[in-house]
Amino acid sequence: MAGFFKRRGKHEQAAYHLYGSAVAAARDPYLYATLGLPDTLDGRFDAICLHVYVLIRRLNQDNPAGAEMAQAVFDAMFHDMDINLREMGVSDMSVGKRNRKMWEAFHGRSAAYAAAWDDADALAAAVGRNFWRGAEPPAASPAILVRLVRAQFAALLAQSATTIMAGTVQFLPAEEATR
């Protein structure tokens, strides 16, 4: 990872810390045990996507430096995905294809969340489609995830741009964010 920081721009180290905070929030056991998010590779990927989407949405509030940091967070995410695929034993020939599919999935989810952001029902439908992929989600879980996403976004908005740009961000514990 040291080489990653050396060859990248000025925001990369901070971006990797921000991305790590989003991953930690996406791993909150409450999401899986209580809300019924699928505790699978896909379910965890979707949880990471949701938290990174909220983080990038927050960063884009602070133009133009925020937009640069948002891109750096995206780059850190997919650098990490590349590493994880390799650690899982995906062959070098397949890593690029798999990473591209995840990249496209992230962009699709982000576009769906952005389009539905102002309509809680539409956002719940988008979350439900992405997490449960045609299966029936646990009752009320998509609506609860909408509360979580909005609470996380509000919490991120309340944090100073300077602190976030330095690589420090605090996500709410999932249980607290869903109240």
SULSULGI-V717748 format. One record per residue. RES is the residue in three letters. SS is DSSP state (@ for helix, = for strand, . for the rest). PHI is phi as a letter, one per 30 degrees, with the letter a starting at -180 (none if undefined). D_CENTER is the distance of its C-alpha to the mean C-alpha in Angstrom with 1 decimal. Layout:
res=RES ss=SS phi=PHI d_center=D_CENTER
res=RES ss=SS phi=PHI d_center=D_CENTER
This chain:
res=MET ss=. phi=none d_center=20.5
res=ALA ss=@ phi=e d_center=23.2
res=GLY ss=@ phi=d d_center=24.0
res=PHE ss=@ phi=e d_center=20.4
res=PHE ss=@ phi=d d_center=20.8
res=LYS ss=@ phi=d d_center=24.4
res=ARG ss=@ phi=d d_center=23.9
res=ARG ss=. phi=c d_center=21.0
res=GLY ss=. phi=d d_center=21.2
res=LYS ss=. phi=d d_center=21.5
res=HIS ss=. phi=c d_center=17.9
res=GLU ss=@ phi=d d_center=16.7
res=GLN ss=@ phi=d d_center=17.4
res=ALA ss=@ phi=d d_center=15.8
res=ALA ss=@ phi=d d_center=12.6
res=TYR ss=@ phi=d d_center=12.5
res=HIS ss=@ phi=d d_center=13.1
res=LEU ss=@ phi=d d_center=10.3
res=TYR ss=@ phi=d d_center=7.8
res=GLY ss=@ phi=d d_center=9.9
res=SER ss=@ phi=d d_center=9.6
res=ALA ss=@ phi=d d_center=5.9
res=VAL ss=@ phi=d d_center=7.0
res=ALA ss=@ phi=d d_center=10.1
res=ALA ss=@ phi=d d_center=8.9
res=ALA ss=@ phi=d d_center=7.4
res=ARG ss=. phi=c d_center=10.8
res=ASP ss=. phi=e d_center=12.8
res=PRO ss=@ phi=e d_center=15.8
res=TYR ss=@ phi=e d_center=16.4
res=LEU ss=@ phi=d d_center=13.6
res=TYR ss=@ phi=c d_center=15.6
res=ALA ss=@ phi=d d_center=19.1
res=THR ss=. phi=c d_center=19.4
res=LEU ss=. phi=d d_center=17.2
res=GLY ss=. phi=i d_center=17.8
res=LEU ss=. phi=e d_center=14.4
res=PRO ss=. phi=d d_center=15.6
res=ASP ss=. phi=d d_center=15.8
res=THR ss=. phi=b d_center=15.8
res=LEU ss=@ phi=e d_center=14.1
res=ASP ss=@ phi=d d_center=12.9
res=GLY ss=@ phi=d d_center=11.9
res=ARG ss=@ phi=d d_center=9.9
res=PHE ss=@ phi=d d_center=8.2
res=ASP ss=@ phi=d d_center=7.5
res=ALA ss=@ phi=d d_center=6.3
res=ILE ss=@ phi=d d_center=3.8
res=CYS ss=@ phi=e d_center=3.3
res=LEU ss=@ phi=d d_center=4.1
res=HIS ss=@ phi=d d_center=3.1
res=VAL ss=@ phi=d d_center=2.3
res=TYR ss=@ phi=e d_center=4.8
res=VAL ss=@ phi=d d_center=6.6
res=LEU ss=@ phi=d d_center=7.0
res=ILE ss=@ phi=d d_center=8.2
res=ARG ss=@ phi=e d_center=10.2
res=ARG ss=@ phi=d d_center=11.7
res=LEU ss=@ phi=d d_center=12.6
res=ASN ss=. phi=d d_center=14.2
res=GLN ss=. phi=d d_center=16.5
res=ASP ss=. phi=c d_center=18.2
res=ASN ss=. phi=d d_center=19.8
res=PRO ss=. phi=d d_center=20.7
res=ALA ss=@ phi=d d_center=19.5
res=GLY ss=@ phi=d d_center=16.1
res=ALA ss=@ phi=d d_center=15.7
res=GLU ss=@ phi=d d_center=16.8
res=MET ss=@ phi=d d_center=14.3
res=ALA ss=@ phi=e d_center=11.4
res=GLN ss=@ phi=d d_center=13.0
res=ALA ss=@ phi=d d_center=13.3
res=VAL ss=@ phi=d d_center=9.7
res=PHE ss=@ phi=e d_center=9.2
res=ASP ss=@ phi=d d_center=12.4
res=ALA ss=@ phi=d d_center=11.5
res=MET ss=@ phi=e d_center=8.6
res=PHE ss=@ phi=d d_center=11.3
res=HIS ss=@ phi=d d_center=14.0
res=ASP ss=@ phi=d d_center=12.6
res=MET ss=@ phi=d d_center=12.2
res=ASP ss=@ phi=e d_center=15.8
res=ILE ss=@ phi=d d_center=17.0
res=ASN ss=@ phi=d d_center=15.7
res=LEU ss=@ phi=d d_center=17.4
res=ARG ss=@ phi=d d_center=20.5
res=GLU ss=@ phi=d d_center=20.6
res=MET ss=. phi=d d_center=20.5
res=GLY ss=. phi=j d_center=23.5
res=VAL ss=. phi=d d_center=22.5
res=SER ss=. phi=d d_center=25.3
res=ASP ss=@ phi=e d_center=25.1
res=MET ss=@ phi=d d_center=26.2
res=SER ss=@ phi=c d_center=23.3
res=VAL ss=@ phi=e d_center=20.4
res=GLY ss=@ phi=e d_center=20.2
res=LYS ss=@ phi=d d_center=20.5
res=ARG ss=@ phi=d d_center=17.8
res=ASN ss=@ phi=d d_center=15.4
res=ARG ss=@ phi=d d_center=16.4
res=LYS ss=@ phi=d d_center=15.8
res=MET ss=@ phi=d d_center=12.2
res=TRP ss=@ phi=e d_center=11.9
res=GLU ss=@ phi=d d_center=13.8
res=ALA ss=@ phi=d d_center=11.8
res=PHE ss=@ phi=d d_center=8.5
res=HIS ss=@ phi=d d_center=11.0
res=GLY ss=@ phi=d d_center=12.7
res=ARG ss=@ phi=d d_center=10.0
res=SER ss=@ phi=e d_center=9.2
res=ALA ss=@ phi=d d_center=13.0
res=ALA ss=@ phi=d d_center=13.6
res=TYR ss=@ phi=d d_center=11.5
res=ALA ss=@ phi=d d_center=13.2
res=ALA ss=@ phi=d d_center=16.5
res=ALA ss=@ phi=c d_center=16.4
res=TRP ss=. phi=e d_center=15.2
res=ASP ss=. phi=d d_center=18.8
res=ASP ss=. phi=b d_center=19.9
res=ALA ss=@ phi=e d_center=18.7
res=ASP ss=@ phi=d d_center=20.4
res=ALA ss=@ phi=d d_center=18.9
res=LEU ss=@ phi=d d_center=15.3
res=ALA ss=@ phi=d d_center=16.3
res=ALA ss=@ phi=d d_center=17.7
res=ALA ss=@ phi=d d_center=14.7
res=VAL ss=@ phi=d d_center=12.6
res=GLY ss=@ phi=d d_center=15.7
res=ARG ss=@ phi=d d_center=16.2
res=ASN ss=@ phi=d d_center=12.8
res=PHE ss=@ phi=d d_center=12.9
res=TRP ss=@ phi=c d_center=16.7
res=ARG ss=. phi=h d_center=17.7
res=GLY ss=. phi=j d_center=21.2
res=ALA ss=. phi=d d_center=21.8
res=GLU ss=. phi=d d_center=22.6
res=PRO ss=. phi=d d_center=19.9
res=PRO ss=. phi=e d_center=21.3
res=ALA ss=. phi=e d_center=23.1
res=ALA ss=. phi=i d_center=21.2
res=SER ss=@ phi=e d_center=17.8
res=PRO ss=@ phi=d d_center=16.2
res=ALA ss=@ phi=d d_center=17.9
res=ILE ss=@ phi=d d_center=16.8
res=LEU ss=@ phi=d d_center=13.1
res=VAL ss=@ phi=d d_center=13.9
res=ARG ss=@ phi=e d_center=15.6
res=LEU ss=@ phi=d d_center=12.8
res=VAL ss=@ phi=d d_center=10.4
res=ARG ss=@ phi=d d_center=13.4
res=ALA ss=@ phi=d d_center=14.4
res=GLN ss=@ phi=d d_center=11.3
res=PHE ss=@ phi=d d_center=11.7
res=ALA ss=@ phi=d d_center=15.4
res=ALA ss=@ phi=d d_center=15.0
res=LEU ss=@ phi=d d_center=13.1
res=LEU ss=@ phi=d d_center=15.8
res=ALA ss=. phi=d d_center=18.5
res=GLN ss=. phi=d d_center=17.6
res=SER ss=. phi=d d_center=19.6
res=ALA ss=@ phi=d d_center=18.5
res=THR ss=@ phi=d d_center=20.7
res=THR ss=@ phi=d d_center=19.0
res=ILE ss=@ phi=d d_center=15.5
res=MET ss=@ phi=d d_center=17.0
res=ALA ss=. phi=d d_center=18.6
res=GLY ss=. phi=j d_center=15.4
res=THR ss=. phi=c d_center=15.5
res=VAL ss=. phi=b d_center=13.2
res=GLN ss=. phi=c d_center=13.6
res=PHE ss=. phi=d d_center=11.4
res=LEU ss=. phi=d d_center=13.9
res=PRO ss=. phi=e d_center=14.8
res=ALA ss=@ phi=e d_center=13.7
res=GLU ss=@ phi=d d_center=17.4
res=GLU ss=@ phi=d d_center=18.1
res=ALA ss=@ phi=d d_center=15.4
res=THR ss=. phi=c d_center=16.8
res=ARG ss=. phi=d d_center=20.3
